[in-house]
Amino acid sequence: MCESATKALVIVDAEGNYYVLPGEVISLAKAAPEAQDAIAERLASHARVPLAEGYCFAGVLTVPAEDELAHYTPDVAWPNAADTP
């Protein structure tokens, strides 16, 4: 393996489309510490499903654009729910 290789999380939707999320993307999307409790509360009724490499699927959030959780990173280079169609 190349020394500059990185791991990526790959998810697939119901239509069979793959989404490759490199580690850098996952790091950017990490919820701020002050949002952790709100997220856990919204996903409390969901069971975590182990994936791989220490990751679990925790659920799907429906987040209105004006919701504080739609803006999960202060990095303006990263799109948030308010910027996406």
MDAnalysis code that builds the backbone (N, CA, C; Angstrom):
import MDAnalysis as mda
import numpy as np

u = mda.Universe.empty(255, n_residues=85, atom_resindex=np.repeat(np.arange(85), 3), trajectory=True)
u.add_TopologyAttr("name", ["N", "CA", "C"] * 85)
u.add_TopologyAttr("resid", np.arange(1, 86))
u.add_TopologyAttr("resname", ["MET", "CYS", "GLU", "SER", "ALA", "THR", "LYS", "ALA", "LEU", "VAL", "ILE", "VAL", "ASP", "ALA", "GLU", "GLY", "ASN", "TYR", "TYR", "VAL", "LEU", "PRO", "GLY", "GLU", "VAL", "ILE", "SER", "LEU", "ALA", "LYS", "ALA", "ALA", "PRO", "GLU", "ALA", "GLN", "ASP", "ALA", "ILE", "ALA", "GLU", "ARG", "LEU", "ALA", "SER", "HIS", "ALA", "ARG", "VAL", "PRO", "LEU", "ALA", "GLU", "GLY", "TYR", "CYS", "PHE", "ALA", "GLY", "VAL", "LEU", "THR", "VAL", "PRO", "ALA", "GLU", "ASP", "GLU", "LEU", "ALA", "HIS", "TYR", "THR", "PRO", "ASP", "VAL", "ALA", "TRP", "PRO", "ASN", "ALA", "ALA", "ASP", "THR", "PRO"])
u.atoms.positions = np.array([
    [0.843, -1.181, 0.000],
    [0.000, 0.000, 0.000],
    [0.887, 1.242, 0.000],
    [0.488, 2.242, -0.698],
    [1.207, 3.505, -0.765],
    [1.254, 4.155, 0.615],
    [2.380, 4.773, 0.965],
    [2.523, 5.378, 2.284],
    [1.609, 6.571, 2.477],
    [1.122, 7.186, 1.408],
    [0.241, 8.328, 1.539],
    [-1.234, 7.923, 1.483],
    [-1.506, 6.638, 1.541],
    [-2.883, 6.159, 1.475],
    [-3.656, 6.577, 2.716],
    [-4.965, 6.749, 2.548],
    [-5.842, 7.100, 3.658],
    [-7.049, 6.179, 3.613],
    [-7.706, 6.016, 4.734],
    [-8.924, 5.206, 4.776],
    [-10.119, 6.107, 4.491],
    [-11.166, 5.493, 3.953],
    [-12.392, 6.218, 3.658],
    [-13.577, 5.368, 4.110],
    [-14.594, 6.024, 4.597],
    [-15.841, 5.364, 4.945],
    [-16.697, 5.349, 3.687],
    [-17.217, 4.198, 3.311],
    [-18.032, 4.080, 2.102],
    [-19.438, 3.686, 2.529],
    [-20.403, 4.489, 2.092],
    [-21.800, 4.156, 2.355],
    [-22.492, 3.963, 1.016],
    [-23.612, 3.277, 1.042],
    [-24.368, 3.021, -0.182],
    [-25.833, 3.315, 0.108],
    [-26.504, 3.976, -0.843],
    [-27.910, 4.295, -0.637],
    [-28.801, 3.193, -1.207],
    [-30.097, 3.387, -1.075],
    [-31.067, 2.373, -1.496],
    [-31.033, 2.108, -2.995],
    [-30.516, 3.055, -3.774],
    [-30.438, 2.881, -5.229],
    [-29.120, 2.266, -5.677],
    [-28.239, 1.964, -4.729],
    [-26.970, 1.349, -5.062],
    [-25.844, 2.325, -5.357],
    [-26.069, 3.606, -5.107],
    [-25.021, 4.609, -5.308],
    [-24.053, 4.594, -4.135],
    [-22.773, 4.610, -4.423],
    [-21.748, 4.615, -3.382],
    [-21.294, 6.042, -3.093],
    [-20.982, 6.289, -1.841],
    [-20.462, 7.577, -1.390],
    [-19.176, 7.289, -0.620],
    [-18.079, 7.864, -1.057],
    [-16.779, 7.631, -0.445],
    [-16.430, 8.871, 0.374],
    [-16.324, 8.697, 1.681],
    [-16.043, 9.805, 2.594],
    [-14.649, 9.622, 3.172],
    [-13.663, 10.310, 2.596],
    [-12.299, 10.203, 3.105],
    [-12.228, 10.674, 4.561],
    [-11.206, 10.222, 5.258],
    [-11.025, 10.592, 6.653],
    [-11.055, 12.091, 6.881],
    [-10.522, 12.861, 5.931],
    [-10.516, 14.320, 6.060],
    [-11.935, 14.872, 6.094],
    [-12.815, 14.295, 5.288],
    [-14.212, 14.733, 5.258],
    [-14.888, 14.396, 6.580],
    [-14.640, 13.206, 7.078],
    [-15.244, 12.794, 8.345],
    [-14.758, 13.703, 9.468],
    [-13.486, 14.041, 9.465],
    [-12.954, 14.944, 10.492],
    [-13.623, 16.314, 10.436],
    [-13.844, 16.827, 9.231],
    [-14.506, 18.129, 9.083],
    [-15.952, 18.096, 9.569],
    [-16.603, 16.963, 9.398],
    [-18.016, 16.846, 9.747],
    [-18.248, 16.455, 11.207],
    [-17.188, 16.284, 11.966],
    [-17.334, 15.916, 13.381],
    [-18.124, 16.997, 14.104],
    [-19.174, 16.592, 14.789],
    [-20.021, 17.545, 15.508],
    [-19.238, 18.189, 16.645],
    [-19.504, 19.462, 16.846],
    [-18.861, 20.200, 17.924],
    [-19.240, 19.599, 19.275],
    [-18.348, 19.675, 20.240],
    [-18.648, 19.118, 21.569],
    [-19.974, 19.616, 22.141],
    [-20.289, 20.884, 21.914],
    [-21.531, 21.431, 22.469],
    [-22.780, 20.909, 21.761],
    [-22.633, 20.252, 20.613],
    [-23.774, 19.678, 19.899],
    [-23.985, 18.204, 20.215],
    [-23.025, 17.572, 20.849],
    [-23.083, 16.127, 21.089],
    [-24.345, 15.700, 21.835],
    [-24.708, 16.407, 22.908],
    [-25.882, 16.025, 23.696],
    [-27.175, 16.152, 22.894],
    [-27.306, 17.224, 22.106],
    [-28.507, 17.415, 21.297],
    [-28.645, 16.306, 20.264],
    [-27.543, 15.927, 19.656],
    [-27.567, 14.850, 18.663],
    [-27.938, 13.527, 19.331],
    [-27.302, 13.221, 20.444],
    [-27.599, 11.975, 21.168],
    [-29.065, 11.915, 21.572],
    [-29.614, 13.044, 21.992],
    [-31.029, 13.095, 22.386],
    [-31.938, 12.783, 21.203],
    [-31.635, 13.359, 20.036],
    [-32.460, 13.131, 18.847],
    [-32.347, 11.695, 18.331],
    [-31.245, 11.041, 18.608],
    [-31.051, 9.668, 18.129],
    [-31.260, 8.624, 19.220],
    [-31.778, 9.036, 20.369],
    [-31.910, 8.142, 21.519],
    [-32.733, 6.885, 21.229],
    [-33.703, 6.984, 20.354],
    [-34.557, 5.818, 20.086],
    [-33.965, 4.879, 19.037],
    [-32.817, 5.215, 18.480],
    [-32.169, 4.385, 17.463],
    [-31.076, 3.519, 18.085],
    [-31.022, 2.285, 17.668],
    [-29.923, 1.409, 18.094],
    [-28.726, 1.653, 17.177],
    [-27.545, 1.665, 17.758],
    [-26.335, 1.817, 16.935],
    [-26.039, 0.495, 16.230],
    [-25.661, 0.591, 14.969],
    [-25.326, -0.578, 14.172],
    [-23.833, -0.502, 13.849],
    [-23.055, -1.453, 14.353],
    [-21.613, -1.420, 14.066],
    [-21.345, -1.520, 12.566],
    [-20.402, -0.706, 12.103],
    [-19.990, -0.741, 10.702],
    [-18.618, -1.395, 10.622],
    [-17.569, -0.608, 10.652],
    [-16.201, -1.114, 10.585],
    [-15.259, -0.038, 11.089],
    [-14.051, -0.439, 11.424],
    [-13.002, 0.498, 11.813],
    [-13.418, 1.418, 12.957],
    [-14.289, 0.918, 13.851],
    [-14.703, 1.710, 15.006],
    [-15.890, 2.616, 14.775],
    [-16.483, 2.610, 13.590],
    [-17.640, 3.441, 13.300],
    [-18.926, 2.644, 13.475],
    [-19.998, 3.346, 13.858],
    [-21.330, 2.770, 13.963],
    [-22.306, 3.679, 13.231],
    [-23.374, 3.091, 12.723],
    [-24.465, 3.887, 12.172],
    [-25.374, 4.221, 13.336],
    [-25.645, 5.504, 13.547],
    [-26.434, 5.932, 14.697],
    [-27.848, 6.355, 14.320],
    [-28.126, 6.587, 13.063],
    [-29.456, 7.007, 12.653],
    [-29.375, 8.115, 11.626],
    [-30.531, 8.591, 11.223],
    [-30.633, 9.668, 10.243],
    [-31.390, 10.813, 10.895],
    [-30.832, 12.005, 10.799],
    [-31.488, 13.191, 11.333],
    [-32.161, 13.952, 10.193],
    [-33.362, 14.422, 10.423],
    [-33.998, 15.365, 9.522],
    [-33.812, 16.722, 10.182],
    [-33.032, 17.570, 9.539],
    [-32.623, 18.824, 10.157],
    [-33.053, 20.003, 9.292],
    [-33.979, 20.829, 9.782],
    [-34.334, 22.032, 9.036],
    [-33.111, 22.931, 8.869],
    [-33.034, 23.674, 7.780],
    [-31.862, 24.503, 7.492],
    [-31.565, 25.495, 8.605],
    [-32.579, 25.978, 9.294],
    [-32.345, 26.964, 10.350],
    [-31.928, 26.331, 11.678],
    [-31.957, 25.016, 11.760],
    [-31.588, 24.316, 12.995],
    [-30.098, 24.440, 13.266],
    [-29.744, 24.532, 14.532],
    [-28.331, 24.644, 14.906],
    [-27.517, 23.450, 14.429],
    [-28.113, 22.278, 14.308],
    [-27.376, 21.093, 13.880],
    [-27.114, 21.075, 12.374],
    [-27.787, 21.944, 11.621],
    [-27.522, 22.024, 10.181],
    [-26.158, 22.643, 9.930],
    [-25.618, 23.308, 10.922],
    [-24.337, 23.991, 10.807],
    [-23.351, 23.313, 11.741],
    [-22.903, 22.138, 11.340],
    [-22.116, 21.296, 12.223],
    [-20.636, 21.617, 12.253],
    [-20.202, 22.563, 11.479],
    [-18.789, 22.915, 11.490],
    [-18.629, 24.407, 11.267],
    [-17.678, 25.021, 11.943],
    [-17.422, 26.442, 11.710],
    [-16.598, 26.700, 10.449],
    [-16.134, 25.653, 9.788],
    [-15.302, 25.787, 8.600],
    [-16.170, 26.227, 7.420],
    [-16.002, 27.461, 6.982],
    [-16.854, 27.993, 5.913],
    [-16.606, 27.318, 4.572],
    [-15.506, 26.601, 4.434],
    [-15.221, 25.904, 3.184],
    [-16.050, 24.634, 3.054],
    [-16.622, 24.187, 4.148],
    [-17.416, 22.960, 4.144],
    [-18.883, 23.315, 4.005],
    [-19.614, 22.738, 3.054],
    [-21.031, 23.098, 2.890],
    [-21.849, 22.628, 4.085],
    [-22.929, 23.308, 4.342],
    [-23.841, 22.846, 5.387],
    [-25.229, 22.743, 4.816],
    [-26.160, 22.266, 5.594],
    [-27.497, 21.984, 5.092],
    [-28.173, 23.220, 4.506],
    [-27.842, 24.399, 4.983],
    [-28.454, 25.623, 4.468],
    [-27.969, 25.943, 3.062],
    [-26.819, 25.423, 2.680],
    [-26.238, 25.728, 1.370],
    [-26.565, 24.704, 0.298],
    [-27.158, 23.599, 0.676],
    [-27.396, 22.534, -0.289],
    [-28.841, 22.544, -0.750],
    [-29.098, 22.161, -1.987],
    [-30.468, 22.174, -2.513],
    [-31.328, 21.099, -1.864],
])
